[in-house]
Amino acid sequence: MQTVITVTLNGESRALDGPVSIAGLLATLGLEARKVAVECNEAIVPRSQYTATWLASGDALEIVHFIGGG
C-alpha cells in the first residue's frame, strides 16, 4: 500500500511516496550510498542500515555529500 509521507530533508519539507527506506530515498534522489552520510532525527545512520531504515512522516533528515579534491 502506497501512502504519502512528509519529511524534512536538509531543512526543506518534502512529500515522498511511502513506504520508503533511506536506500530508496537515495535512489530516488540519484545519490550513491557510498558517497553520502545520512542523519535521521539527529542520529547518524550506518550505511549498512540504509535498506533497513524506513522513513515515517515527521522524520528530519540531513544528507551530506562527500567531495574529493585537493
C-alpha positions as CSV (number, residue, x, y, z in Angstrom):
1,M,0.0,0.0,0.0
2,Q,1.4,3.4,-1.0
3,T,1.0,6.4,1.1
4,V,2.4,9.9,1.1
5,I,4.8,10.8,4.0
6,T,6.3,14.2,4.7
7,V,9.9,14.5,5.9
8,T,12.3,17.4,6.3
9,L,15.2,16.9,4.0
10,N,18.2,19.3,4.6
11,G,15.8,21.8,6.1
12,E,13.1,21.6,3.4
13,S,9.8,19.9,3.7
14,R,9.4,17.1,1.1
15,A,6.5,14.8,0.3
16,L,7.5,11.2,-0.6
17,D,5.7,8.2,-1.8
18,G,5.9,5.7,1.0
19,P,6.8,3.4,2.4
20,V,10.4,4.2,1.6
21,S,13.7,3.4,3.1
22,I,16.8,5.6,3.3
23,A,18.3,3.5,0.4
24,G,15.1,4.1,-1.6
25,L,15.2,7.8,-1.0
26,L,18.8,8.0,-2.1
27,A,18.0,6.1,-5.3
28,T,15.1,8.5,-5.9
29,L,17.4,11.4,-5.5
30,G,20.0,9.8,-7.7
31,L,22.6,9.6,-5.0
32,E,25.1,6.8,-4.4
33,A,25.0,5.5,-0.9
34,R,28.8,5.2,-0.7
35,K,29.2,9.0,-1.4
36,V,26.9,10.4,1.3
37,A,26.3,10.4,5.0
38,V,22.8,10.4,6.3
39,E,21.5,11.6,9.7
40,C,17.9,10.8,10.6
41,N,16.4,12.5,13.6
42,E,19.8,13.7,14.8
43,A,21.4,10.2,14.7
44,I,23.8,9.1,12.1
45,V,22.6,6.1,10.2
46,P,25.2,3.5,9.4
47,R,25.5,2.8,5.7
48,S,24.8,-0.9,6.4
49,Q,21.3,0.1,7.8
50,Y,20.2,2.2,4.8
51,T,18.0,-0.5,3.4
52,A,16.6,-1.5,6.8
53,T,15.8,2.1,8.0
54,W,12.2,3.1,6.9
55,L,11.1,6.7,7.0
56,A,8.0,8.0,8.6
57,S,6.2,11.3,8.4
58,G,7.9,13.9,10.6
59,D,11.4,12.4,10.2
60,A,14.2,15.0,9.8
61,L,17.0,14.0,7.5
62,E,20.3,15.6,6.7
63,I,22.3,14.2,3.7
64,V,25.9,15.3,3.3
65,H,27.8,14.6,0.1
66,F,31.5,13.7,0.2
67,I,33.5,15.8,-2.2
68,G,37.0,14.8,-3.2
69,G,39.7,17.2,-4.1
70,G,43.0,18.5,-3.1
